[in-house]
Amino acid sequence: QVQLVESGGGSVQAGGSLRLSCGASGTASNSNVFTVNTAQWYRQAPGQAREWVALTTPHGPSNVRESVRGPFTISADETSNMMYLQMNNLKPEDTADYYCKVEIQKNPYWGPGTQVTVSS
């Protein structure tokens, strides 16, 4: 059973940066789940629906939500079972719980989330 855990959230002032990490464990073959499967970041602000933020695909292009494209960058480390979301120039509207998700053989796996709070 694959398990994902996010880390790196916290409280920052507007204009600051955070780097979120997502680690995976429990993979049967100990393969890097983030480089062989589609992996994504989502976020959910208080009282709002969960929304997609960024995506990385195996041997393909990554993509980032248009509203944060540029300041936000998604990456996956081939040497470890980790995925990252670098968030620069954070704004109060980026305040949310951030979740990582990986799809393995069409089965979705989610982490429990990490909280990001951006103050003005």
C-alpha positions in Angstrom: 0.0 0.0 0.0 1.5 3.3 -1.1 1.6 6.0 1.5 2.3 9.7 0.8 3.3 12.3 3.3 3.6 16.0 2.6 5.9 18.3 4.5 7.3 21.8 4.3 4.2 23.8 5.0 4.1 26.7 7.3 3.4 30.4 7.8 5.1 33.1 5.7 4.6 36.7 4.8 3.5 37.7 1.3 6.4 37.6 -1.1 8.0 34.7 0.8 8.8 31.2 -0.4 8.2 27.7 0.7 9.2 24.3 -0.7 6.7 21.5 -0.2 7.9 17.9 -0.3 6.0 14.8 -0.8 7.5 11.5 0.2 6.3 8.0 -0.8 6.7 4.7 1.0 5.2 1.2 0.7 5.9 0.8 -3.0 6.2 -2.9 -3.9 9.2 -2.6 -6.1 10.7 0.4 -4.3 10.5 2.3 -7.6 10.3 6.0 -7.7 6.6 6.5 -7.9 6.9 10.2 -8.9 8.9 9.6 -12.1 7.1 6.5 -13.4 3.5 7.7 -12.7 1.5 10.9 -13.1 1.9 12.9 -9.9 0.2 16.1 -8.9 -0.2 18.8 -6.3 -3.6 20.1 -5.2 -4.7 22.7 -2.7 -7.9 23.4 -0.8 -8.5 26.8 0.8 -10.9 27.1 3.7 -14.4 26.9 2.5 -13.3 26.2 -1.1 -13.2 23.2 -3.3 -10.0 21.3 -3.8 -8.2 22.6 -6.9 -5.4 21.3 -9.1 -2.1 23.1 -8.8 0.6 21.2 -10.7 1.4 18.0 -12.6 4.4 16.0 -13.6 4.2 13.1 -16.0 6.7 10.3 -16.7 9.0 11.3 -19.5 6.7 14.1 -20.4 6.1 17.8 -19.7 5.1 19.2 -16.4 2.3 21.8 -16.0 1.4 24.3 -13.5 -1.9 26.1 -12.8 -1.9 29.3 -14.9 -2.5 31.6 -12.0 0.7 30.5 -10.3 2.8 29.6 -13.3 6.2 31.1 -12.9 6.3 31.4 -9.1 5.4 27.7 -8.6 7.5 24.9 -9.9 6.9 21.1 -9.7 9.8 18.6 -9.7 10.5 15.0 -8.9 13.8 13.6 -7.7 14.9 10.5 -9.6 17.3 9.5 -6.8 14.7 9.4 -4.1 11.0 8.9 -3.7 10.3 12.6 -3.5 8.3 15.2 -5.3 8.5 18.9 -4.7 6.5 22.1 -5.2 8.7 25.2 -5.0 6.5 28.2 -4.3 7.9 31.7 -4.7 6.4 35.1 -4.3 3.5 33.7 -2.2 0.3 35.7 -1.9 -2.4 35.5 0.8 -4.7 33.8 -1.8 -2.2 30.9 -1.8 -3.2 30.1 1.7 -4.6 26.5 1.7 -3.9 22.9 2.6 -1.7 21.4 0.0 -1.9 17.7 -1.0 0.1 15.5 -3.2 -1.4 12.8 -5.3 0.0 10.0 -7.4 -1.9 7.7 -9.8 -0.5 4.1 -9.9 -2.3 1.9 -12.4 -5.2 4.3 -12.4 -5.5 4.1 -8.6 -5.2 7.4 -6.8 -3.2 7.9 -3.7 -3.3 11.0 -1.6 -1.2 12.4 1.2 -2.9 13.9 4.3 -1.9 17.4 3.4 0.3 20.2 4.7 -0.9 23.7 5.7 0.4 26.9 4.1 -0.6 30.2 5.5 0.5 33.4 3.8 -0.1 36.7 5.6 -0.2 40.1 4.1 
